[in-house]
Amino acid sequence: MVNTVFIIFFNIIVGTIALIYGVNLLSNGLEKANVNIIKHLLKIFTGNVWSAFIISTMITALIQSSSAVMVITIGFINAGFIKLPQAVGIIYGANIGTTVTAQLMSLNLTKIAFPSLIIGFICTSIFKSKSSKNIGLVVMGLGLMFLGLKTLNSSIPYIKNSKEIYNLISIYNHNPYLCTIIGMIITMLVHSSSATVGLTVILFNAHLINLEAAIGLILGDNIGTCITAQLASLNANIAAKRAAWAHSLYNVIGAFVALIFFKHYMAIVKYVTFILGQDESKLIANAHTLFNIFSAILFLPITNYYVKFINWIIPEYPIICKKSIKRSKYFR
């Protein structure tokens, strides 16, 4: 029993670290290759909520880091380049764009983990051009991400053979509300929504948790990822703090609505997956994508009222805040 628990936790810790580091390498490589383009596009093409929404979806899908987009956005609004309505539009799009990572994780591509690591290492070690090194980081990131998933997956047989651990996990199967809280806490602790999504995909595909629990974890993941924006806005001005809270409340309200209409939401996820001709291994990734699409559909028509609401709950105050956000890597 002790050996089984040790192996399970060792694989979970190592797999999670590899997954988080892989996703970070992937997004950093894409960021470095496109950071100037990203900042230019966000400044130029975010004139209104709809354009901000569209360009943010595209950019986040490209760099696979909603956290990076949010930090840049908070920096822009802190510096006065954009206003809160545009920042809210960027939030809508960033949440949708980042779901591409979950779609990648739902594919059975763990066999390419080691070849990707080797190719990526060669690119970063041998080639001298920045573009080649960035491509190497992206490929290495993909390799580490799939290696992390493979390592996490290796714990599944041990979990199934351990009645105590299996029963402990099964307790939460019919309680999506508790799973939402668990998903939120885990994501806040590891600072990676991708890690939470990846672990959820593995647990669901191994039939250790059901769809109710998995979707609950996904909803909590969307709330927990807001911690990055909150931390980025700590020493920023009132406009940036409003943007961070707009992001947090957007995900909290979206999750709350999804929980109210949980059975309908779950039925739509199943129906869309069936219509697309996909098997159940895509259910979690589709649930993640659909949640963020539904949230955007819900908020886009009422953005002006939402912005007024954010301005009302976070009023102006006389304290002068330090604009330390400019010292982040995005503004050097």
C-alpha positions as CSV (number, residue, x, y, z in Angstrom):
1,M,0.0,0.0,0.0
2,V,2.8,2.4,1.0
3,N,4.7,1.7,-2.2
4,T,1.6,2.1,-4.3
5,V,0.8,5.5,-2.7
6,F,4.4,6.6,-3.2
7,I,4.4,5.6,-6.9
8,I,1.1,7.4,-7.5
9,F,2.2,10.6,-5.8
10,F,5.6,10.5,-7.4
11,N,4.1,10.1,-10.9
12,I,1.6,12.9,-10.2
13,I,4.2,15.3,-9.0
14,V,6.7,14.6,-11.7
15,G,4.0,14.5,-14.4
16,T,2.5,17.8,-13.2
17,I,5.9,19.5,-13.1
18,A,6.7,18.3,-16.7
19,L,3.3,19.3,-17.9
20,I,3.5,22.8,-16.4
21,Y,7.0,23.4,-17.6
22,G,6.1,22.0,-21.0
23,V,3.2,24.4,-21.4
24,N,5.4,27.3,-20.2
25,L,8.1,26.5,-22.7
26,L,5.5,26.2,-25.4
27,S,3.9,29.5,-24.7
28,N,7.2,31.2,-24.0
29,G,8.6,30.1,-27.3
30,L,5.5,31.3,-29.2
31,E,5.6,34.5,-27.1
32,K,9.2,35.3,-27.9
33,A,8.6,34.7,-31.6
34,N,5.6,37.0,-31.6
35,V,5.7,39.3,-28.6
36,N,6.2,42.5,-30.6
37,I,3.5,41.5,-33.1
38,I,1.2,40.7,-30.2
39,K,1.7,44.1,-28.5
40,H,1.2,45.9,-31.8
41,L,-2.0,44.0,-32.6
42,L,-3.5,44.5,-29.2
43,K,-2.8,48.3,-29.4
44,I,-4.0,48.7,-33.0
45,F,-7.0,46.3,-33.3
46,T,-8.7,46.7,-30.0
47,G,-10.8,49.8,-30.8
48,N,-14.0,48.3,-29.6
49,V,-15.2,45.2,-27.7
50,W,-15.8,43.1,-30.8
51,S,-12.5,43.7,-32.4
52,A,-10.7,43.2,-29.1
53,F,-12.6,39.9,-28.6
54,I,-11.7,38.6,-32.1
55,I,-8.0,39.6,-32.1
56,S,-7.5,38.3,-28.5
57,T,-9.0,34.9,-29.5
58,M,-6.5,34.7,-32.4
59,I,-3.5,35.8,-30.4
60,T,-4.2,33.5,-27.4
61,A,-4.8,30.6,-29.8
62,L,-1.4,31.4,-31.3
63,I,0.7,31.7,-28.1
64,Q,-1.4,29.4,-25.9
65,S,-1.2,31.6,-22.8
66,S,-4.2,33.5,-21.6
67,S,-2.1,34.5,-18.5
68,A,0.5,36.2,-20.8
69,V,-2.2,38.0,-22.7
70,M,-3.9,39.1,-19.4
71,V,-0.6,40.4,-18.0
72,I,0.1,42.4,-21.3
73,T,-3.5,43.7,-21.1
74,I,-3.2,44.8,-17.5
75,G,0.1,46.5,-18.5
76,F,-1.6,48.3,-21.4
77,I,-4.6,49.5,-19.4
78,N,-2.2,50.5,-16.6
79,A,-0.2,52.6,-19.1
80,G,-3.4,54.1,-20.6
81,F,-3.1,52.5,-24.0
82,I,-6.5,50.9,-23.8
83,K,-9.7,51.3,-21.8
84,L,-11.6,48.9,-19.7
85,P,-14.2,48.0,-22.4
86,Q,-11.4,46.9,-24.7
87,A,-9.7,45.0,-21.9
88,V,-13.0,43.1,-21.2
89,G,-13.2,42.2,-24.9
90,I,-9.6,40.8,-24.7
91,I,-10.6,38.8,-21.6
92,Y,-13.5,37.1,-23.6
93,G,-11.2,36.2,-26.4
94,A,-8.3,35.0,-24.3
95,N,-10.4,32.6,-22.4
96,I,-11.5,31.0,-25.7
97,G,-8.1,31.0,-27.4
98,T,-6.4,29.2,-24.5
99,T,-8.7,26.2,-24.8
100,V,-6.6,25.0,-27.8
101,T,-4.2,23.5,-25.3
102,A,-6.9,21.3,-23.8
103,Q,-7.9,20.2,-27.3
104,L,-4.2,19.2,-27.9
105,M,-4.1,17.3,-24.6
106,S,-7.2,15.3,-25.5
107,L,-5.3,13.8,-28.5
108,N,-3.4,10.6,-28.0
109,L,0.0,12.0,-28.9
110,T,2.2,10.8,-26.0
111,K,4.3,8.8,-28.5
112,I,5.8,12.0,-29.9
113,A,7.0,13.1,-26.5
114,F,10.7,11.9,-26.8
115,P,11.1,12.7,-30.5
116,S,9.8,16.2,-29.8
117,L,12.2,16.6,-26.9
118,I,15.2,15.5,-29.0
119,I,14.3,17.7,-32.0
120,G,13.6,20.7,-29.7
121,F,16.9,20.2,-27.9
122,I,18.8,20.1,-31.2
123,C,17.2,23.3,-32.4
124,T,17.9,25.2,-29.2
125,S,21.5,23.9,-28.9
126,I,22.8,23.9,-32.4
127,F,21.1,26.7,-34.3
128,K,22.1,30.3,-33.4
129,S,19.2,32.3,-34.9
130,K,16.5,33.4,-32.4
131,S,13.7,32.1,-34.6
132,S,15.2,28.6,-34.7
133,K,15.7,28.7,-30.9
134,N,12.1,29.8,-30.4
135,I,10.9,27.0,-32.6
136,G,13.1,24.6,-30.6
137,L,11.4,25.9,-27.3
138,V,8.0,25.3,-28.8
139,V,8.8,21.7,-29.9
140,M,10.5,21.0,-26.6
141,G,7.4,22.4,-24.8
142,L,5.1,20.1,-26.8
143,G,7.4,17.1,-25.9
144,L,7.5,17.9,-22.2
145,M,3.7,18.5,-22.2
146,F,3.0,15.1,-23.7
147,L,5.7,13.5,-21.5
148,G,3.9,15.0,-18.4
149,L,0.6,13.5,-19.6
150,K,2.3,10.1,-20.2
151,T,3.8,10.2,-16.7
152,L,0.4,11.1,-15.2
153,N,-1.2,8.4,-17.2
154,S,1.2,5.8,-15.8
155,S,-0.4,6.3,-12.3
156,I,-3.8,5.1,-13.5
157,P,-3.2,1.3,-13.1
158,Y,-2.0,1.8,-9.6
159,I,-5.0,4.0,-8.7
160,K,-7.4,1.4,-10.1
161,N,-5.6,-1.4,-8.1
162,S,-5.8,0.6,-4.9
163,K,-9.4,0.4,-3.5
164,E,-8.8,3.1,-0.9
165,I,-7.6,5.7,-3.4
166,Y,-10.1,4.6,-6.0
167,N,-13.0,5.0,-3.5
168,L,-11.6,8.3,-2.3
169,I,-11.7,9.7,-5.9
170,S,-15.1,8.2,-6.6
171,I,-16.7,10.0,-3.6
172,Y,-16.7,13.3,-5.6
173,N,-18.2,11.8,-8.8
174,H,-21.7,13.1,-8.3
175,N,-20.8,16.5,-6.7
176,P,-19.8,19.0,-9.4
177,Y,-20.1,21.8,-6.9
178,L,-17.4,20.4,-4.6
179,C,-15.3,19.5,-7.7
180,T,-15.5,23.2,-8.8
181,I,-14.0,24.3,-5.5
182,I,-11.3,21.6,-5.8
183,G,-10.4,22.5,-9.3
184,M,-10.2,26.2,-8.4
185,I,-7.9,25.6,-5.4
186,I,-5.6,23.2,-7.3
187,T,-5.3,25.7,-10.2
188,M,-4.6,28.6,-7.9
189,L,-1.8,26.5,-6.2
190,V,-0.1,25.3,-9.3
191,H,-0.7,28.5,-11.3
192,S,-1.5,26.4,-14.4
193,S,-5.0,25.8,-15.7
194,S,-3.4,23.5,-18.4
195,A,-2.1,21.2,-15.6
196,T,-5.6,20.9,-14.1
197,V,-7.2,20.3,-17.5
198,G,-4.6,17.7,-18.4
199,L,-5.1,15.8,-15.1
200,T,-8.9,16.0,-15.6
201,V,-8.7,14.6,-19.1
202,I,-6.6,11.7,-17.9
203,L,-8.8,10.9,-14.9
204,F,-12.0,11.0,-17.1
205,N,-10.5,8.9,-19.9
206,A,-9.4,6.3,-17.4
207,H,-13.0,6.2,-16.0
208,L,-11.8,7.3,-12.6
209,I,-14.2,10.2,-12.5
210,N,-17.5,10.7,-14.4
211,L,-18.5,13.6,-16.6
212,E,-20.2,15.6,-13.8
213,A,-17.0,15.6,-11.7
214,A,-14.8,16.4,-14.7
215,I,-16.9,19.4,-15.8
216,G,-16.9,20.6,-12.2
217,L,-13.1,20.5,-12.2
218,I,-13.0,22.4,-15.5
219,L,-15.3,25.1,-14.1
220,G,-13.1,25.5,-11.1
221,D,-10.0,25.6,-13.3
222,N,-11.5,28.6,-15.1
223,I,-11.9,30.4,-11.8
224,G,-8.5,29.5,-10.4
225,T,-6.6,30.8,-13.4
226,C,-7.7,34.3,-12.5
227,I,-5.1,34.4,-9.7
228,T,-2.5,35.4,-12.3
229,A,-4.3,38.6,-13.3
230,Q,-5.0,39.5,-9.7
231,L,-1.3,39.2,-8.8
232,A,-0.3,41.2,-11.8
233,S,-2.6,44.0,-10.8
234,L,-1.5,44.3,-7.1
235,N,0.7,47.3,-7.6
236,A,-1.1,48.7,-10.7
237,N,-3.5,51.6,-10.9
238,I,-7.3,51.4,-10.5
239,A,-8.0,50.8,-14.2
240,A,-5.7,47.7,-14.1
241,K,-7.3,46.4,-10.9
242,R,-10.7,46.8,-12.6
243,A,-9.5,44.7,-15.5
244,A,-8.3,42.0,-13.2
245,W,-11.6,41.9,-11.3
246,A,-13.5,42.0,-14.6
247,H,-11.6,38.8,-15.5
248,S,-12.2,37.1,-12.2
249,L,-15.9,38.0,-11.9
250,Y,-16.4,37.0,-15.6
251,N,-15.2,33.5,-14.9
252,V,-17.0,33.2,-11.5
253,I,-20.4,34.3,-13.0
254,G,-19.9,32.1,-16.0
255,A,-19.2,29.1,-13.8
256,F,-22.2,30.0,-11.5
257,V,-24.5,30.1,-14.6
258,A,-23.1,26.8,-15.9
259,L,-23.7,25.1,-12.5
260,I,-27.3,26.4,-12.4
261,F,-28.0,24.9,-15.8
262,F,-25.6,22.0,-15.3
263,K,-27.6,19.2,-16.8
264,H,-28.4,21.3,-19.9
265,Y,-24.8,22.3,-20.2
266,M,-23.6,18.7,-19.9
267,A,-26.2,17.6,-22.5
268,I,-25.0,20.2,-25.0
269,V,-21.4,19.1,-24.5
270,K,-22.4,15.5,-25.3
271,Y,-24.5,16.6,-28.3
272,V,-21.8,18.7,-29.8
273,T,-19.2,16.0,-29.4
274,F,-21.6,13.5,-31.1
275,I,-22.3,15.9,-33.9
276,L,-18.6,16.4,-34.5
277,G,-18.2,12.6,-34.8
278,Q,-15.8,12.5,-31.8
279,D,-15.6,9.9,-29.1
280,E,-15.9,10.5,-25.3
281,S,-12.1,11.3,-25.0
282,K,-12.9,14.7,-26.5
283,L,-15.7,15.5,-24.0
284,I,-13.6,17.3,-21.5
285,A,-11.7,19.5,-24.0
286,N,-15.1,20.3,-25.7
287,A,-16.6,21.2,-22.3
288,H,-13.8,23.6,-21.7
289,T,-14.1,25.2,-25.1
290,L,-17.9,25.4,-25.0
291,F,-17.9,26.9,-21.5
292,N,-15.8,29.8,-22.6
293,I,-17.7,30.3,-25.9
294,F,-21.0,30.3,-23.9
295,S,-19.6,32.8,-21.4
296,A,-18.6,35.2,-24.3
297,I,-22.0,34.8,-25.9
298,L,-23.6,35.7,-22.6
299,F,-21.5,38.7,-21.8
300,L,-20.8,40.3,-25.2
301,P,-24.3,41.9,-25.6
302,I,-24.2,43.3,-22.1
303,T,-20.5,44.5,-22.0
304,N,-21.4,48.2,-21.4
305,Y,-23.5,47.3,-18.4
306,Y,-20.8,44.9,-17.1
307,V,-18.1,47.6,-17.4
308,K,-20.4,50.0,-15.4
309,F,-20.9,47.3,-12.8
310,I,-17.1,46.8,-12.5
311,N,-16.6,50.6,-12.2
312,W,-19.3,50.7,-9.5
313,I,-18.0,47.9,-7.3
314,I,-14.4,49.2,-7.6
315,P,-14.6,53.0,-7.3
316,E,-11.8,55.5,-7.7
317,Y,-9.7,56.1,-4.6
318,P,-7.1,58.8,-3.8
319,I,-4.1,56.5,-3.2
320,I,-1.4,56.7,-5.8
321,C,-0.4,53.2,-6.9
322,K,3.0,52.3,-8.2
323,K,3.0,51.2,-11.8
324,S,5.4,48.4,-11.3
325,I,3.7,46.3,-13.9
326,K,5.9,48.1,-16.5
327,R,8.9,46.3,-15.0
328,S,7.5,43.0,-16.2
329,K,9.3,41.2,-19.0
330,Y,6.6,42.3,-21.5
331,F,7.6,46.0,-21.1
332,R,11.4,45.8,-20.9
